[in-house]
Amino acid sequence: MTKNRADPKEQGNSMADTNRLIKVLIVDDHPLIREGIQSLLEGSEDIILVGEASNGLEAIHSYRKIQPDVTIMDIQMPELDGIGAISSIISEFPQACIAVLTTYRGDIRTLKAIKAGARGYLLKSALRHELIETIRVLAAGKRRFPPEIAAELAAHMDQNGLTNREVEVLQHVANGLSNKEAALAMAIGEDTVKGHLRNIMEKLAAHNRTHAVTIGIQRGIIDFSQ
């Protein structure tokens, strides 16, 4: 356990002192990530770790119980993903300050999380440099999206502006269907499918259909499990 976790044995500080600390909830399904965040919080005198959760359902339960000042929320998790958890928490607690935690820059799921109410953005690869400052900024009632990340997200919003039909085509390709099979499944012409694929590859800056599928899965445009 870290020095920053609330510990009933450490009652030397007054309740007033504890109330001045920024209370943080960590939500991630990987224990190593949670441990890494804990260790980064150890040296901070104004932040205290008050809870952990390993999936979206646990996150909602923990938030209701703890009502932390700041929540660090992973996107990809079992049971319920971060987007669903953020939506549920924000609907019940509109003032919730949540920073989305992600592996990929410009992840479409991150855009969805921001639309759902996330107020901050953290790359797992940049936690060491960004975590503490992001927590402090969110606790102060502000948002924190680093300029370079905000620009990249905006760019991806344009690049990933696939139509519903294009997303459907890409999903069929991800499921292993040929152009002809996708055309039959969608009741459209094979040439139309090929046209959609050309548009998809241009919008995603993909080299080929396999690359387009890879980008689509990484950015949350399509679900490989479907």
N, C-alpha and C positions, 0 to 999 in steps of 0.2 A: 504494500500500500504506500501511497505517496504522502508526503507531508501535507499536501493540500487537500486530501480527502477529509471530510468531516469526521472527527473521531471523538466519541463520547469520553474517552480517557483524557482528552486535552481540554479541560474545562478552565484553564487558567485565564483565557480571554473572556471578557464579559460578553453578554448577548449583544450589546451595542456594537462591540468590535466585530462580531461575526456578521451582523447585519450590514456592516459597511463593505464586506467582501463581495466580490462578484461571484455568484453561484452558477456553476457550469454543469450541464448534463451532456455526456458523450454518448452518441448512438452510432455504433458500427458493429458489423457482424464478425469482424476479425479481432481476436483478443490482442494480437501484436500491435495493431493500430491504436486500440484503446490504451494499451500500456505505454505506447510511445507518446501519446497525448498527455497522459498522466505525468510522465517524466519531464515533459516540457513545461508543465504547470508548476513543478516543484519549486522552481526558483522565484516564483512570483508571489509577492506578499499581499497583493490585493485580489487574488483569485483563489477560489476554493472549489474543488471537485465534489459535487454533492450526489452524483448518481451516474449510472451507466445503463445502457440497454443494447441488445444485440439484434433487434429487428424493429420494424415500424410499430407493431402492436405493443411491444414492451415500451417503446418510446412514448406512445400516447399515454399509457398507464403511468409511467414514471413522471411525465410532465404534469399530469393531473395531481399526482401526489406531492411532487417537489416544487413545481412552478419555479424553475430556475430563472436566473436573469438572462442567460445565454445558453443556447443548445447548439452543439456541433453535430450535424446530421449527415450521415452517409446516404448516398442515393440508392445503390444496389444492395438490397438486403432481402432475406427470406421473410415469409409470412406476409409482410407488407413493406413495400419499398419506401424510400425517403419522401418521394413526392406525395404519396398517399398519406403518410404520417404528417407531413407539413400541412397539407390541406385540412386534415382533421384537427390538428392542434390550433391552427389559425382560425378555423371556424368557431372554436370554443374559446380560444384566448387570442383575440385580434392583436393584442400588444406583444405577443411572443416574438422574441428576437432569436432567429435561427440562421445559422451559417451552414450552407450546404457544402459537404465534403465530397470531392470527386477526384478520380484518377486522370480523366481526360480533359484537356482544354477544349472549350467550345462544345461540350457534350450537350446534345439536344435535351437530355433529361435535366441538365442544369437549368436550361432556359425554362423548362416546365416547372422546376422547383422554385425558380425566381417568380414566375407568374403565380405560383401557389402561395407565395408570401415570404420566401427566404430573403433575408436582408444582407447576407454576406456570402462570399464565395471563397473557398479554400481548396487549393490543390494539395493532394497528399504529399507530393514531392516538395512542396514549399512550406510545410507546416512549421519547420524549425524557424523560419524567418517571418512568417505571417501570423501564426496562431495567436500569440499574446496580444498583438496590436489589434487584430480583428475582434477579439473578445472585448477589449476595452472600448473600441469604437461602437460596437453593437450595444454594449451595456449603457453607453451614453445616449442611446436612442437614435443613433445615426446608422446609415448603411455603409457597407464597405465592399466595393468592387474595384480592385486595382485597375488603373486606366488601360493597361495593355490587355487585361482580361476582358474588360468591358468592350473594348474595340473588337477583340476577337469574337466575343459572343455576338456582337452586332453583325459582324461579317458572316458568321455562320447562320444567323437568322435569315440572311439573304440567300446564302448558298444552299441551305437546307429547306428552302421553300418549295418542297415537293408537293404536287397536287395529291389528292386522295387516290387518284387513279395510279399515279406514279409510285406511291407507297405500296399500293396493292400489287403492282407488277414486281417491285423489288422484293416484297415478301414471298411471292411465288418463286422467284429466282432463288431466294435464300432456302426455300423448301425443296430445291432440286428440280423444279420444273423447267423444261425446255421452253423456248419461245412459243413453239406450237402448242405445247400443253398449257402454258399460261393463257394463250389466246382462247383455247377451248374453255378453260375454267372461267374466263372473264366474258366469254361470248363476244369477243372482238376479233379483228383480223390480226394475223401474225405480223404484218407490216406495221400495224398500229402499236403492237408490243415493242417492236424494234425501235420505233420512234420514241416511245416512252423511255426505253433504255438509254437512247442517245441523250435525251434531256436529263435523265437521272445522272449519268456519268459526267455531263457538263456541269450540272449544279453542284455535285459532290467533288468535282475535280478528281474523278476516279479514272484509272488507267484502263480498266476493263470491268466486266460484270462482277467478277469475283471480288475485285477491289471495292466496287460499289457496295456489295453485300457486307464486306468487312467494315467499311465506314458506317454503313447503316446500322449495324449491330452495335458498334462502339459508341455511336452517338445516340442510341436509343430510338432511332427512327423506326426500326423494325425489331421484332422479337424472334430470335432464332428458335425458341421453344415452340412456336406456333406450327 
